Amino acid sequence: MGKNTVKANSTAVSVSSKFTQADVPTLLEQVNAKIKELKGEESESVRITTGLGPFGLISSIKDPGVLIAACSYIRKKAAAYKELVPEFQDMVKSCKIPAFKEGGHSEEAWEKEIKLQFRSATFEAEIQKLTQIKTELESCLSEDMKLAAKLANISDLLTQ
């Protein structure tokens, strides 16, 4: 049974030229791992739902160049704020000046959001293709395999 490697840009999942239903769980595991790798570890975390100045909602930006500009914008704005803090602190020594926030979020939160969206925009076509493959593979699972997967999910939920 010869192995072929199917490549789509950086997506590479090893598949056999002939596979059976028994191979589906392994293939599904590979596809899920690749999707997680492309999306990044924090892809499931809470996303920012407010706009960033002139850029608007970060999750709607698809152009990587605009995302880099948004990251530059927030870094420069935070740096300017931090530079001015001592000057204002000297004016009123008893006043505690709050940390920098833009739209209620820290510089770090904005950078995380921008980088997640950058990954999403960069790998969007690959993630869509892998998601389609995942759906097809899931439809190939036997009823016993589907039941085992559901029970495993329930077990994971109970142990969290």
Phi, psi and omega in degrees: 000104183283148180256139173242152174249121179269125181238139171223101188052248181262002177277125178221118177234127181282124177229149178277148179294335175226119177226161183247177179299331179294338180277345186303313181302321179294316178297319179297319178298318178296316180295315178299319179297319181292320177298314180298319179298316182290322180286330183097159184296326185268012186298337181269356183287169181295132180263154178283130184250011175253159181279157177252100176042233183286354185269339181075207183289118184299320183294350178261357181275128181252346183271115181303326179296321178292323178294321177296319178297321178296321178294318178298317180302310184291323178295315181293321180294318179293320180296319178296319178299310181297327179292326182274343182306310181300323180298315179286327178296324178295330181290320182223092187297331183278351183272129176269120181273128183291158177294157180299134174218143174235118181061029179085006183234147181286166176303317181297319180296319178295316180297319178298314179299316181295317180293323175297317180292326177300313178300314182298315180292321182292320185254017186306311182296319180293318180295319178297317180297314180294324177295321177295318178297318179301315180299316179296316180297318179299325179289343179272352180293140175289165179300322178296319180292321178297317179297317179298319180295317179296317179296322177296319178297318179297317179299317178299319180295322180288334182267359180279000000 
